[in-house]
Amino acid sequence: MHSSLPFMTKSVGDNVSLILLNDFKLQWKAIREDFLQSVDRVGESGYLILGSEVQLFESDLSRYWGLNYAVGCASGLDAIEIGLRTLNLKLGEKVITTPLSAFATTLAILRAGGIPVFCDVDDSGLLDLELVENILFENQDIKFLLPVHLYGQALNLKKLQRLKEVYSLNILEDCAQAIGSKSFGKPTGSVGQVAATSFYPTKNLGCYGDGGALLTNTKEIADAAKCIRDYGQTQKYTHSVFGLNSRLDELQAAVLRTALLPRLAEWSETRKQIAAYYQKYISSSHIKLLPTPEGTESSWHLFPIEVISHRENLMNYLRNSNISSGIHYPGLIPDQPIFNTESSQYRFEIKTELTRAHRFTRTQLSLPIHPFLKEEEIRKIVNVCNSWKP
Ligand SMILES: Cc1ncc(COP(=O)(O)O)c(C=O)c1O
């Protein structure tokens, strides 16, 4: 018998309902009162854009994260683009990145005028920093690196710091999936000059619509980002740099600050305990658990496994037991049609074989790990995985 899960109360739920990857209805029940009070506060204030709610949330977020400044933006995609612009990425400049991520990571490079340079991932699905070093050694003109802390797993920040120093790199860490992840005790996002994150609803800190933020320890970068998110204005009606309209709404900021951020530590702890349970009890010769990189703590945005063969078959088997699962991601970024039509105007480079990244597109599967899972649902997920035969 499995040991019990002391962190959870016994279910009062319906055994046959579908186990979701994210359960927004249960989240709503948990936050409803604080959410409604936040909305009321904004309505009463009469300020809807760039008022005190955004400022207060930015200061709470930067404190939570352990970085000096946070700048709210309209999305994670925008936070990455704005971050690259604050680092003065020039038109046609190359940026090393991963082929295995949300497309937004690369789209931000394109929008900022850069050329993505793809490199393979390691066995955790993260950009392989040894291969990155080879590329940097052979291409000393490349000065930008955009790694992604995918699935909530942190890259080795000691290695990242070394690469930054040896090759004088501008690093933007994509932390959209990694709020609260750590490497050797340091938060993800603390080595690069800029960190970017997303508040897309499925994220560990997901708002009720779109939102994102850029974080940094450097005041000049934070000031430049505030200018870019607001049409590039340095003063009212004075437009000094190329800007966007990418402001985080007062409403989203208010909800994030009072209904969501205060619950994040507890939700993260629950994710961690679910992950530990899966790691202990999923034992099938047909399923491989991903290695956690040395010295790191994942935020467990997702619980990725590798299915040695017949992944679709396991997905159907889970589905027939009312368990949802997801694929992150079914294709690689450089294989997307935008890069591969004859008339494509978007340049990119592939500097290594993408063997492991391709393997992930065939084998990776994400199991539910949201903080509202019930004890018997977690047990069921383990039992169904263990009983599956390809
Ligand atoms: C790794 C990664 N980067 C960037 C983004 C973009 O964030 P957003 O959807 O808020 O634009 C996402 C979210 O989908 C993501 O998962």
Ligand as a Chemical Component Dictionary entry (heavy atoms), coordinates in Angstrom:
data_LIG
# 
_chem_comp.id                   LIG 
_chem_comp.type                 NON-POLYMER 
_chem_comp.pdbx_formal_charge   0 
_chem_comp.three_letter_code    LIG 
# 
loop_
_chem_comp_atom.comp_id 
_chem_comp_atom.atom_id 
_chem_comp_atom.alt_atom_id 
_chem_comp_atom.type_symbol 
_chem_comp_atom.charge 
_chem_comp_atom.model_Cartn_x 
_chem_comp_atom.model_Cartn_y 
_chem_comp_atom.model_Cartn_z 
_chem_comp_atom.pdbx_ordinal 
LIG C1 C1 C 0 8.517 29.018 -21.608 1  
LIG C2 C2 C 0 7.541 30.091 -21.984 2  
LIG N1 N1 N 0 7.996 31.266 -22.471 3  
LIG C3 C3 C 0 7.165 32.253 -22.803 4  
LIG C4 C4 C 0 5.807 32.129 -22.673 5  
LIG C5 C5 C 0 4.935 33.243 -23.123 6  
LIG O1 O1 O 0 4.104 33.742 -22.126 7  
LIG P1 P1 P 0 2.712 34.430 -22.510 8  
LIG O2 O2 O 0 1.772 33.343 -22.909 9  
LIG O3 O3 O 0 2.303 35.125 -21.246 10 
LIG O4 O4 O 0 2.988 35.390 -23.603 11 
LIG C6 C6 C 0 5.282 30.937 -22.166 12 
LIG C7 C7 C 0 3.833 30.748 -21.970 13 
LIG O5 O5 O 0 3.144 30.212 -22.763 14 
LIG C8 C8 C 0 6.162 29.887 -21.821 15 
LIG O6 O6 O 0 5.721 28.715 -21.345 16 
# 
loop_
_chem_comp_bond.comp_id 
_chem_comp_bond.atom_id_1 
_chem_comp_bond.atom_id_2 
_chem_comp_bond.value_order 
_chem_comp_bond.pdbx_ordinal 
LIG C1 C2 SING 1  
LIG C2 N1 SING 2  
LIG C2 C8 DOUB 3  
LIG N1 C3 DOUB 4  
LIG C3 C4 SING 5  
LIG C4 C5 SING 6  
LIG C4 C6 DOUB 7  
LIG C5 O1 SING 8  
LIG O1 P1 SING 9  
LIG P1 O2 DOUB 10 
LIG P1 O3 SING 11 
LIG P1 O4 SING 12 
LIG C6 C7 SING 13 
LIG C6 C8 SING 14 
LIG C7 O5 DOUB 15 
LIG C8 O6 SING 16 
# 
